[in-house]
């Protein structure tokens, strides 16, 4: 199958957007890895991040083979503008997890403080 120049350009833009989304998500997960306490959780998050980074490199190699050099090119935030097709907002999911965990820790601290005051 041969592509016209505009189809090739459109495909490259879409591949670049996917690269940006995978890259941003991988960086976000690694940056928040310390919020996951258990080793199984950390292992899952780290593996997911590694797989996303592997996808980024594969996409970059494909783009290079198509003549678009994008290595070391920063990710573009506008790639996230039209993500209505995603079933899960991974960033929001991680934010909710961190917020719930923080809230739980704060409640535990308050309980400990109350126990100490009643002794």
LUMVEX-841080 format. One record per atom (N, C-alpha, C): residue number from 0; atom name; x, y, z. Coordinates in steps of 0.02 Angstrom, whole numbers, plus 50000, padded with zeros to 5 digits. Atoms other than C-alpha are relative to their C-alpha. Layout:
<rs>
+-----+-------+-------+-------+-------+
: num : atomo :  east : north :    up :
+-----+-------+-------+-------+-------+
: NUM :    CA :     X :     Y :     Z :
...
+-----+-------+-------+-------+-------+
</rs>
This chain:
<rs>
+-----+-------+-------+-------+-------+
: num : atomo :  east : north :    up :
+-----+-------+-------+-------+-------+
:   0 :     N : 50043 : 49941 : 50000 :
:   0 :    CA : 50000 : 50000 : 50000 :
:   0 :     C : 50045 : 50062 : 50000 :
:   1 :     N : 49962 : 49938 : 50003 :
:   1 :    CA : 50072 : 50167 : 49951 :
:   1 :     C : 49958 : 50058 : 50026 :
:   2 :     N : 50034 : 49942 : 49971 :
:   2 :    CA : 50030 : 50329 : 50038 :
:   2 :     C : 50015 : 50062 : 49959 :
:   3 :     N : 49987 : 49935 : 50030 :
:   3 :    CA : 50009 : 50500 : 49963 :
:   3 :     C : 50038 : 50042 : 50051 :
:   4 :     N : 49961 : 49958 : 49955 :
:   4 :    CA : 50111 : 50639 : 50037 :
:   4 :     C : 49958 : 50024 : 50059 :
:   5 :     N : 50043 : 49976 : 49946 :
:   5 :    CA : 49963 : 50706 : 50138 :
:   5 :     C : 49982 : 49943 : 50048 :
:   6 :     N : 50014 : 50057 : 49957 :
:   6 :    CA : 49921 : 50531 : 50203 :
:   6 :     C : 50061 : 49983 : 50043 :
:   7 :     N : 49938 : 50013 : 49964 :
:   7 :    CA : 50102 : 50505 : 50252 :
:   7 :     C : 50010 : 50052 : 50056 :
:   8 :     N : 49994 : 49946 : 49951 :
:   8 :    CA : 50102 : 50673 : 50342 :
:   8 :     C : 49950 : 49990 : 50057 :
:   9 :     N : 50053 : 50012 : 49950 :
:   9 :    CA : 49938 : 50632 : 50431 :
:   9 :     C : 50020 : 49941 : 50045 :
:  10 :     N : 49979 : 50058 : 49961 :
:  10 :    CA : 50005 : 50462 : 50486 :
:  10 :     C : 50057 : 50020 : 50047 :
:  11 :     N : 49944 : 49978 : 49958 :
:  11 :    CA : 50165 : 50543 : 50551 :
:  11 :     C : 49976 : 50042 : 50058 :
:  12 :     N : 50028 : 49959 : 49946 :
:  12 :    CA : 50064 : 50670 : 50652 :
:  12 :     C : 49966 : 49956 : 50052 :
:  13 :     N : 50034 : 50044 : 49953 :
:  13 :    CA : 49959 : 50532 : 50728 :
:  13 :     C : 50050 : 49958 : 50040 :
:  14 :     N : 49948 : 50038 : 49965 :
:  14 :    CA : 50112 : 50427 : 50769 :
:  14 :     C : 50036 : 50044 : 50051 :
:  15 :     N : 49967 : 49954 : 49954 :
:  15 :    CA : 50193 : 50578 : 50848 :
:  15 :     C : 49956 : 50014 : 50061 :
:  16 :     N : 50047 : 49990 : 49944 :
:  16 :    CA : 50037 : 50609 : 50954 :
:  16 :     C : 50000 : 49940 : 50047 :
:  17 :     N : 50000 : 50061 : 49959 :
:  17 :    CA : 50036 : 50428 : 51013 :
:  17 :     C : 50066 : 49996 : 50039 :
:  18 :     N : 49935 : 49999 : 49966 :
:  18 :    CA : 50222 : 50442 : 51054 :
:  18 :     C : 49998 : 50047 : 50059 :
:  19 :     N : 50003 : 49950 : 49946 :
:  19 :    CA : 50188 : 50599 : 51157 :
:  19 :     C : 49957 : 49975 : 50058 :
:  20 :     N : 50045 : 50025 : 49949 :
:  20 :    CA : 50042 : 50519 : 51251 :
:  20 :     C : 50034 : 49945 : 50040 :
:  21 :     N : 49965 : 50055 : 49965 :
:  21 :    CA : 50142 : 50362 : 51292 :
:  21 :     C : 50058 : 50027 : 50042 :
:  22 :     N : 49943 : 49972 : 49964 :
:  22 :    CA : 50294 : 50464 : 51343 :
:  22 :     C : 49980 : 50039 : 50061 :
:  23 :     N : 50024 : 49962 : 49943 :
:  23 :    CA : 50199 : 50585 : 51454 :
:  23 :     C : 49975 : 49953 : 50055 :
:  24 :     N : 50028 : 50046 : 49951 :
:  24 :    CA : 50106 : 50442 : 51538 :
:  24 :     C : 50054 : 49961 : 50035 :
:  25 :     N : 49945 : 50038 : 49970 :
:  25 :    CA : 50265 : 50341 : 51567 :
:  25 :     C : 50037 : 50044 : 50051 :
:  26 :     N : 49965 : 49955 : 49954 :
:  26 :    CA : 50352 : 50492 : 51645 :
:  26 :     C : 49959 : 50015 : 50062 :
:  27 :     N : 50044 : 49985 : 49944 :
:  27 :    CA : 50201 : 50531 : 51753 :
:  27 :     C : 49998 : 49941 : 50049 :
:  28 :     N : 50003 : 50059 : 49957 :
:  28 :    CA : 50191 : 50353 : 51819 :
:  28 :     C : 50065 : 49992 : 50040 :
:  29 :     N : 49936 : 50008 : 49965 :
:  29 :    CA : 50376 : 50345 : 51861 :
:  29 :     C : 50009 : 50055 : 50052 :
:  30 :     N : 49994 : 49944 : 49953 :
:  30 :    CA : 50370 : 50516 : 51943 :
:  30 :     C : 49958 : 49987 : 50063 :
:  31 :     N : 50044 : 50013 : 49943 :
:  31 :    CA : 50230 : 50453 : 52057 :
:  31 :     C : 50007 : 49929 : 50028 :
:  32 :     N : 49989 : 50069 : 49978 :
:  32 :    CA : 50298 : 50278 : 52087 :
:  32 :     C : 50006 : 49995 : 50076 :
:  33 :     N : 49990 : 50002 : 49927 :
:  33 :    CA : 50344 : 50321 : 52267 :
:  33 :     C : 49934 : 50001 : 50039 :
:  34 :     N : 50065 : 49999 : 49966 :
:  34 :    CA : 50158 : 50341 : 52309 :
:  34 :     C : 49971 : 49929 : 50008 :
:  35 :     N : 50024 : 50069 : 49997 :
:  35 :    CA : 50133 : 50154 : 52285 :
:  35 :     C : 50044 : 49962 : 50049 :
:  36 :     N : 49961 : 50029 : 49945 :
:  36 :    CA : 50185 : 50064 : 52444 :
:  36 :     C : 50021 : 49928 : 49989 :
:  37 :     N : 49985 : 50071 : 50004 :
:  37 :    CA : 50177 : 49881 : 52404 :
:  37 :     C : 50043 : 49985 : 49938 :
:  38 :     N : 49957 : 50020 : 50056 :
:  38 :    CA : 50303 : 49795 : 52293 :
:  38 :     C : 49960 : 49979 : 49939 :
:  39 :     N : 50039 : 50019 : 50060 :
:  39 :    CA : 50169 : 49717 : 52181 :
:  39 :     C : 49973 : 50062 : 49963 :
:  40 :     N : 50024 : 49938 : 50033 :
:  40 :    CA : 50094 : 49891 : 52148 :
:  40 :     C : 50056 : 50034 : 49963 :
:  41 :     N : 49943 : 49967 : 50031 :
:  41 :    CA : 50264 : 49966 : 52113 :
:  41 :     C : 50023 : 49961 : 49938 :
:  42 :     N : 49979 : 50042 : 50056 :
:  42 :    CA : 50308 : 49819 : 52000 :
:  42 :     C : 49954 : 50011 : 49940 :
:  43 :     N : 50049 : 49991 : 50054 :
:  43 :    CA : 50148 : 49841 : 51899 :
:  43 :     C : 50009 : 50069 : 49968 :
:  44 :     N : 49992 : 49932 : 50025 :
:  44 :    CA : 50170 : 50029 : 51882 :
:  44 :     C : 50065 : 50007 : 49961 :
:  45 :     N : 49936 : 49996 : 50034 :
:  45 :    CA : 50353 : 50012 : 51836 :
:  45 :     C : 49999 : 49963 : 49933 :
:  46 :     N : 50006 : 50037 : 50062 :
:  46 :    CA : 50314 : 49878 : 51706 :
:  46 :     C : 49959 : 50037 : 49948 :
:  47 :     N : 50042 : 49961 : 50046 :
:  47 :    CA : 50177 : 49984 : 51631 :
:  47 :     C : 50039 : 50058 : 49971 :
:  48 :     N : 49959 : 49944 : 50023 :
:  48 :    CA : 50294 : 50132 : 51622 :
:  48 :     C : 50054 : 49976 : 49951 :
:  49 :     N : 49948 : 50027 : 50045 :
:  49 :    CA : 50431 : 50025 : 51543 :
:  49 :     C : 49970 : 49981 : 49932 :
:  50 :     N : 50032 : 50018 : 50064 :
:  50 :    CA : 50310 : 49958 : 51412 :
:  50 :     C : 49981 : 50062 : 49960 :
:  51 :     N : 50016 : 49937 : 50035 :
:  51 :    CA : 50252 : 50134 : 51371 :
:  51 :     C : 50064 : 50031 : 49970 :
:  52 :     N : 49937 : 49973 : 50026 :
:  52 :    CA : 50434 : 50190 : 51353 :
:  52 :     C : 50024 : 49959 : 49940 :
:  53 :     N : 49981 : 50043 : 50057 :
:  53 :    CA : 50468 : 50041 : 51239 :
:  53 :     C : 49958 : 50019 : 49939 :
:  54 :     N : 50044 : 49978 : 50055 :
:  54 :    CA : 50319 : 50096 : 51134 :
:  54 :     C : 50024 : 50066 : 49971 :
:  55 :     N : 49974 : 49935 : 50023 :
:  55 :    CA : 50390 : 50272 : 51125 :
:  55 :     C : 50059 : 49989 : 49954 :
:  56 :     N : 49940 : 50013 : 50041 :
:  56 :    CA : 50555 : 50205 : 51058 :
:  56 :     C : 49981 : 49967 : 49934 :
:  57 :     N : 50022 : 50032 : 50062 :
:  57 :    CA : 50467 : 50093 : 50931 :
:  57 :     C : 49969 : 50050 : 49952 :
:  58 :     N : 50032 : 49949 : 50042 :
:  58 :    CA : 50363 : 50238 : 50868 :
:  58 :     C : 50052 : 50048 : 49972 :
:  59 :     N : 49947 : 49956 : 50024 :
:  59 :    CA : 50517 : 50349 : 50858 :
:  59 :     C : 50039 : 49967 : 49943 :
:  60 :     N : 49965 : 50035 : 50054 :
:  60 :    CA : 50605 : 50217 : 50753 :
:  60 :     C : 49959 : 49999 : 49936 :
:  61 :     N : 50045 : 49999 : 50059 :
:  61 :    CA : 50454 : 50206 : 50637 :
:  61 :     C : 50000 : 50070 : 49968 :
:  62 :     N : 50000 : 49932 : 50027 :
:  62 :    CA : 50450 : 50395 : 50620 :
:  62 :     C : 50067 : 50017 : 49966 :
:  63 :     N : 49934 : 49988 : 50031 :
:  63 :    CA : 50637 : 50400 : 50584 :
:  63 :     C : 50003 : 49965 : 49932 :
:  64 :     N : 49999 : 50035 : 50064 :
:  64 :    CA : 50613 : 50269 : 50449 :
:  64 :     C : 49957 : 50036 : 49947 :
:  65 :     N : 50043 : 49961 : 50045 :
:  65 :    CA : 50481 : 50385 : 50374 :
:  65 :     C : 50029 : 50070 : 49987 :
:  66 :     N : 49967 : 49937 : 50014 :
:  66 :    CA : 50603 : 50531 : 50375 :
:  66 :     C : 49988 : 50055 : 50050 :
:  67 :     N : 50013 : 49949 : 49949 :
:  67 :    CA : 50542 : 50622 : 50531 :
:  67 :     C : 50042 : 49984 : 50062 :
:  68 :     N : 49955 : 50012 : 49943 :
:  68 :    CA : 50678 : 50633 : 50662 :
:  68 :     C : 49971 : 50034 : 50062 :
:  69 :     N : 50034 : 49973 : 49941 :
:  69 :    CA : 50595 : 50653 : 50831 :
:  69 :     C : 50035 : 49980 : 50065 :
:  70 :     N : 49965 : 50017 : 49939 :
:  70 :    CA : 50721 : 50581 : 50953 :
:  70 :     C : 50023 : 50064 : 50034 :
:  71 :     N : 49982 : 49943 : 49958 :
:  71 :    CA : 50757 : 50702 : 51095 :
:  71 :     C : 49955 : 50061 : 49986 :
:  72 :     N : 50049 : 49946 : 50012 :
:  72 :    CA : 50610 : 50807 : 51033 :
:  72 :     C : 49951 : 49997 : 50058 :
:  73 :     N : 50044 : 50002 : 49941 :
:  73 :    CA : 50505 : 50859 : 51183 :
:  73 :     C : 49929 : 49979 : 49982 :
:  74 :     N : 50069 : 50020 : 50010 :
:  74 :    CA : 50331 : 50789 : 51205 :
:  74 :     C : 49956 : 50063 : 49996 :
:  75 :     N : 50045 : 49943 : 50010 :
:  75 :    CA : 50190 : 50905 : 51152 :
:  75 :     C : 49935 : 49989 : 50039 :
:  76 :     N : 50058 : 50006 : 49957 :
:  76 :    CA : 50052 : 50934 : 51279 :
:  76 :     C : 49934 : 50001 : 49961 :
:  77 :     N : 50062 : 49996 : 50038 :
:  77 :    CA : 49923 : 50969 : 51143 :
:  77 :     C : 49978 : 49931 : 49975 :
:  78 :     N : 50019 : 50068 : 50020 :
:  78 :    CA : 49926 : 50782 : 51103 :
:  78 :     C : 49943 : 49972 : 50042 :
:  79 :     N : 50052 : 50025 : 49954 :
:  79 :    CA : 49808 : 50759 : 51250 :
:  79 :     C : 49932 : 50034 : 49990 :
:  80 :     N : 50062 : 49961 : 50009 :
:  80 :    CA : 49673 : 50876 : 51183 :
:  80 :     C : 49940 : 49958 : 49979 :
:  81 :     N : 50056 : 50039 : 50025 :
:  81 :    CA : 49567 : 50744 : 51096 :
:  81 :     C : 50005 : 49926 : 50019 :
:  82 :     N : 49994 : 50068 : 49976 :
:  82 :    CA : 49572 : 50589 : 51203 :
:  82 :     C : 49934 : 49970 : 50022 :
:  83 :     N : 50066 : 50024 : 49979 :
:  83 :    CA : 49386 : 50558 : 51217 :
:  83 :     C : 49990 : 49926 : 49985 :
:  84 :     N : 50007 : 50070 : 50018 :
:  84 :    CA : 49411 : 50385 : 51142 :
:  84 :     C : 50029 : 49953 : 50053 :
:  85 :     N : 49971 : 50042 : 49949 :
:  85 :    CA : 49507 : 50323 : 51294 :
:  85 :     C : 49948 : 49981 : 50052 :
:  86 :     N : 50047 : 50023 : 49949 :
:  86 :    CA : 49407 : 50217 : 51416 :
:  86 :     C : 50022 : 50020 : 50070 :
:  87 :     N : 49974 : 49985 : 49933 :
:  87 :    CA : 49520 : 50258 : 51563 :
:  87 :     C : 50047 : 50060 : 49996 :
:  88 :     N : 49954 : 49943 : 49994 :
:  88 :    CA : 49603 : 50421 : 51610 :
:  88 :     C : 50051 : 49980 : 50053 :
:  89 :     N : 49949 : 50028 : 49956 :
:  89 :    CA : 49761 : 50347 : 51684 :
:  89 :     C : 50027 : 50052 : 50048 :
:  90 :     N : 49973 : 49947 : 49957 :
:  90 :    CA : 49825 : 50513 : 51751 :
:  90 :     C : 49950 : 50015 : 50056 :
:  91 :     N : 50051 : 49987 : 49949 :
:  91 :    CA : 49660 : 50547 : 51841 :
:  91 :     C : 49995 : 49942 : 50049 :
:  92 :     N : 50003 : 50059 : 49957 :
:  92 :    CA : 49659 : 50369 : 51908 :
:  92 :     C : 50057 : 50001 : 50051 :
:  93 :     N : 49943 : 49996 : 49954 :
:  93 :    CA : 49833 : 50391 : 51983 :
:  93 :     C : 49990 : 50057 : 50050 :
:  94 :     N : 50013 : 49944 : 49954 :
:  94 :    CA : 49785 : 50561 : 52055 :
:  94 :     C : 49949 : 49981 : 50053 :
:  95 :     N : 50051 : 50022 : 49951 :
:  95 :    CA : 49630 : 50485 : 52137 :
:  95 :     C : 50031 : 49952 : 50050 :
:  96 :     N : 49967 : 50048 : 49956 :
:  96 :    CA : 49735 : 50343 : 52208 :
:  96 :     C : 50043 : 50037 : 50051 :
:  97 :     N : 49956 : 49962 : 49956 :
:  97 :    CA : 49861 : 50466 : 52281 :
:  97 :     C : 49959 : 50040 : 50051 :
:  98 :     N : 50042 : 49961 : 49956 :
:  98 :    CA : 49723 : 50576 : 52353 :
:  98 :     C : 49968 : 49955 : 50053 :
:  99 :     N : 50031 : 50047 : 49952 :
:  99 :    CA : 49635 : 50426 : 52434 :
:  99 :     C : 50052 : 49975 : 50051 :
: 100 :     N : 49947 : 50024 : 49957 :
: 100 :    CA : 49799 : 50363 : 52504 :
: 100 :     C : 50020 : 50054 : 50051 :
: 101 :     N : 49982 : 49944 : 49956 :
: 101 :    CA : 49843 : 50535 : 52575 :
: 101 :     C : 49945 : 50011 : 50052 :
: 102 :     N : 50056 : 49992 : 49954 :
: 102 :    CA : 49670 : 50550 : 52651 :
: 102 :     C : 50000 : 49946 : 50053 :
: 103 :     N : 49997 : 50056 : 49954 :
: 103 :    CA : 49686 : 50378 : 52731 :
: 103 :     C : 50057 : 50010 : 50050 :
: 104 :     N : 49943 : 49989 : 49955 :
: 104 :    CA : 49859 : 50421 : 52802 :
: 104 :     C : 49984 : 50056 : 50050 :
: 105 :     N : 50018 : 49946 : 49955 :
: 105 :    CA : 49791 : 50584 : 52874 :
: 105 :     C : 49952 : 49977 : 50054 :
: 106 :     N : 50047 : 50028 : 49950 :
: 106 :    CA : 49649 : 50490 : 52959 :
: 106 :     C : 50037 : 49957 : 50050 :
: 107 :     N : 49960 : 50043 : 49955 :
: 107 :    CA : 49773 : 50364 : 53031 :
: 107 :     C : 50041 : 50043 : 50048 :
: 108 :     N : 49962 : 49955 : 49956 :
: 108 :    CA : 49881 : 50505 : 53098 :
: 108 :     C : 49955 : 50031 : 50053 :
: 109 :     N : 50047 : 49970 : 49953 :
: 109 :    CA : 49729 : 50586 : 53178 :
: 109 :     C : 49979 : 49949 : 50053 :
: 110 :     N : 50018 : 50053 : 49952 :
: 110 :    CA : 49678 : 50420 : 53259 :
: 110 :     C : 50056 : 49988 : 50050 :
: 111 :     N : 49942 : 50011 : 49956 :
: 111 :    CA : 49853 : 50395 : 53329 :
: 111 :     C : 50006 : 50058 : 50050 :
: 112 :     N : 49996 : 49942 : 49957 :
: 112 :    CA : 49854 : 50572 : 53397 :
: 112 :     C : 49946 : 49998 : 50054 :
: 113 :     N : 50056 : 50004 : 49952 :
: 113 :    CA : 49684 : 50549 : 53479 :
: 113 :     C : 50014 : 49946 : 50052 :
: 114 :     N : 49982 : 50054 : 49953 :
: 114 :    CA : 49742 : 50383 : 53557 :
: 114 :     C : 50052 : 50024 : 50050 :
: 115 :     N : 49947 : 49976 : 49956 :
: 115 :    CA : 49897 : 50468 : 53626 :
: 115 :     C : 49973 : 50051 : 50050 :
: 116 :     N : 50030 : 49949 : 49955 :
: 116 :    CA : 49793 : 50611 : 53699 :
: 116 :     C : 49957 : 49968 : 50054 :
: 117 :     N : 50045 : 50033 : 49951 :
: 117 :    CA : 49675 : 50489 : 53787 :
: 117 :     C : 50038 : 49954 : 50047 :
: 118 :     N : 49961 : 50043 : 49954 :
: 118 :    CA : 49816 : 50395 : 53874 :
: 118 :     C : 50013 : 50034 : 50064 :
+-----+-------+-------+-------+-------+
</rs>
